Amino acid sequence: MPTGTLDTTKVKSLAMMTLPDGRVPIFTSPQRIVERGFVKGDNIQYLTLTGRDLITSNANKTFVINPFSDYARNITPDEIPHILDGTALFDASRTTNIPQTEKVELGMPKVYPGEALKDLIALFRDYPEVTEAYIAIIRHPGVNRTPNYLFAVRTDEETYRELSAEMGITIGKHMLKTQIFEVMRLDGKTHFEQFFAKVPPFYKIGMN
């Protein structure tokens, strides 16, 4: 795992690294930098930024998230305004448990996103901390939009911080342009536990 975080106090200017095709690589974790051995070494310097800060100041560039992963995803200049104004595919505001005071309706989907589930199962195999994963349909009364897919995973908080971003990338590849989806972590305390206790998981460690 890379350990050479960049000392910004000693740097006067930064040049953005690009791939041969001009895309700018960004990574959801240091481990993804050295994935598959394309980048070698332990003392690799990297800079941590929020996604919003990065794309706001470079809105004319095409980014690729985790370029060495099977679940790499491009972010084009056309998509950046939608990410910034909150109308992008992945509803990033819903990456934590929904407050109990918020009234929502849960159900099972009539149509399952089979290819998305297949790719999620492959992703979860790389995360032994994920023990179960579920899918549901969630409806927010009073919100004028169709019900969303909700993907819920049972894992620890630290793993979820990295995994939620990768789930968003993986699922987003299979969603329509106007489709919003949500992801959440099951921690044994959320008020959604009662619902998911009655439905089978689409992923269970040791069984998929």
C-alpha positions in Angstrom: 0.0 0.0 0.0 1.4 3.4 -0.9 2.6 5.4 2.1 4.2 8.5 0.6 1.5 11.2 1.1 2.5 14.5 -0.5 3.9 17.2 1.8 2.0 20.2 0.3 4.0 22.7 2.5 7.0 22.0 0.3 5.2 22.2 -3.1 4.8 25.4 -5.0 2.8 24.0 -7.9 1.3 20.7 -9.0 1.0 19.1 -12.4 -1.9 16.8 -13.0 -0.9 13.4 -14.3 -2.8 12.0 -17.3 -3.0 8.7 -18.9 -1.8 8.3 -22.6 -5.3 8.9 -23.8 -5.6 12.2 -21.8 -7.9 11.1 -19.0 -7.0 12.1 -15.5 -6.8 9.0 -13.1 -8.3 9.4 -9.6 -8.6 6.7 -7.0 -11.0 5.9 -4.2 -8.2 4.5 -1.9 -4.4 4.2 -1.9 -4.7 0.5 -2.5 -6.3 1.2 -5.9 -3.2 3.0 -7.1 -1.1 -0.1 -7.1 -3.8 -2.5 -8.2 -2.6 -5.1 -10.7 0.9 -3.8 -10.4 0.7 -1.1 -13.1 2.2 1.3 -10.6 5.0 -0.1 -8.5 6.7 0.9 -5.3 5.7 1.7 -1.7 6.8 5.3 -1.4 4.3 6.7 -4.0 3.3 10.3 -3.4 -0.3 11.1 -3.6 -2.6 14.0 -2.7 -6.0 13.6 -1.0 -8.8 15.9 -2.2 -12.5 15.9 -2.1 -14.1 14.9 -5.4 -16.0 18.2 -5.6 -12.8 20.3 -5.1 -11.1 18.3 -7.8 -13.7 18.5 -10.5 -14.8 22.0 -9.8 -11.4 23.3 -10.7 -10.9 21.0 -13.6 -14.4 20.9 -15.2 -13.0 20.6 -18.7 -11.2 17.4 -18.2 -12.3 13.7 -18.4 -11.6 11.7 -15.3 -11.4 8.0 -14.8 -12.1 6.5 -11.4 -9.9 3.6 -10.4 -8.5 3.1 -13.9 -6.8 -0.3 -13.1 -10.0 -1.8 -11.7 -12.6 -3.9 -13.5 -15.1 -1.3 -12.3 -13.4 1.8 -13.7 -15.7 4.6 -14.6 -15.2 7.7 -16.8 -16.5 11.1 -15.7 -16.8 13.4 -18.8 -17.0 17.2 -18.9 -20.7 16.8 -19.8 -21.4 14.9 -16.6 -19.6 17.3 -14.2 -22.3 20.0 -14.0 -24.9 17.3 -13.1 -22.6 16.0 -10.3 -22.1 19.4 -8.9 -25.8 20.4 -8.9 -26.9 17.0 -7.5 -28.7 15.6 -10.5 -26.2 12.9 -11.3 -27.0 9.2 -11.3 -25.6 8.4 -7.9 -27.4 10.1 -5.0 -24.4 10.8 -2.9 -26.5 12.3 -0.2 -27.9 8.9 0.5 -24.7 7.0 1.4 -25.6 6.7 5.1 -28.6 5.4 7.0 -31.8 7.4 6.3 -33.1 9.1 9.5 -35.8 7.2 11.3 -37.9 10.4 11.2 -37.9 10.4 7.4 -40.9 8.4 6.2 -40.1 6.1 3.3 -41.7 3.0 1.8 -39.7 -0.1 1.0 -40.6 -3.0 -1.3 -39.0 -5.6 -3.5 -38.3 -4.6 -7.2 -40.4 -6.1 -9.9 -37.4 -5.9 -12.3 -34.0 -6.8 -10.9 -30.9 -5.1 -12.4 -29.2 -8.4 -13.1 -25.9 -7.1 -14.6 -25.5 -4.6 -11.8 -26.0 -7.3 -9.1 -23.6 -9.6 -10.9 -20.9 -6.9 -10.9 -21.6 -6.1 -7.2 -21.2 -9.7 -6.2 -17.8 -9.8 -8.0 -16.8 -6.5 -6.2 -17.9 -7.8 -2.8 -15.6 -10.9 -3.2 -12.7 -8.5 -2.9 -14.1 -7.3 0.5 -14.2 -10.0 3.1 -15.6 -7.4 5.5 -18.9 -7.5 3.5 -21.1 -10.3 5.0 -24.4 -9.6 3.2 -26.0 -7.4 0.6 -29.6 -6.7 -0.2 -31.6 -4.9 -2.9 -35.0 -3.1 -2.4 -37.1 -0.4 -3.9 -37.4 2.8 -1.9 -40.0 5.5 -2.3 -39.9 8.9 -0.7 -43.5 10.1 -0.3 -43.8 13.7 -1.4 -40.9 13.5 -3.7 -41.9 13.7 -7.4 -39.8 10.9 -8.9 -40.1 7.2 -9.4 -39.0 4.8 -6.7 -35.3 4.2 -6.5 -33.2 1.1 -6.2 -31.7 0.8 -2.7 -28.6 -1.3 -2.2 -27.8 -2.2 1.4 -24.6 -3.8 2.6 -23.7 -5.3 6.0 -20.1 -4.3 6.8 -18.1 -2.1 9.1 -18.0 1.7 8.9 -14.4 2.0 7.7 -14.9 -0.5 4.9 -18.1 1.2 3.9 -16.4 4.6 3.5 -14.4 3.2 0.6 -16.9 0.7 -0.7 -19.8 3.1 -1.1 -17.9 5.0 -3.8 -17.0 1.8 -5.6 -20.6 0.6 -5.4 -21.7 3.9 -6.9 -19.3 3.5 -9.8 -20.3 -0.2 -10.4 -24.0 0.3 -10.2 -24.0 3.5 -12.3 -22.6 1.7 -15.3 -25.9 -0.2 -15.5 -28.4 2.6 -14.8 -30.3 4.9 -17.2 -29.3 8.5 -17.4 -32.3 9.6 -15.4 -32.1 6.9 -12.8 -31.2 7.7 -9.2 -30.1 4.9 -6.8 -29.1 4.8 -3.2 -26.7 2.8 -1.1 -26.6 2.3 2.7 -24.9 0.4 5.4 -26.6 -2.0 7.7 -25.2 -1.8 11.2 -27.7 -3.8 13.2 -29.3 -0.7 14.6 -31.0 1.0 11.6 -34.8 0.9 11.4 -34.5 -0.9 8.0 -33.2 -4.1 9.7 -36.8 -5.4 10.2 -37.5 -5.2 6.5 -34.3 -6.8 5.4 -34.6 -9.6 8.0 -37.6 -10.9 5.9 -36.0 -10.9 2.5 -33.1 -13.0 1.1 -29.8 -11.3 0.4 -28.5 -11.3 -3.2 -25.0 -11.7 -1.7 -23.9 -13.7 1.3 -20.2 -14.3 2.1 -19.3 -17.9 1.5 -22.3 -18.6 -0.6 -21.7 -16.5 -3.8 
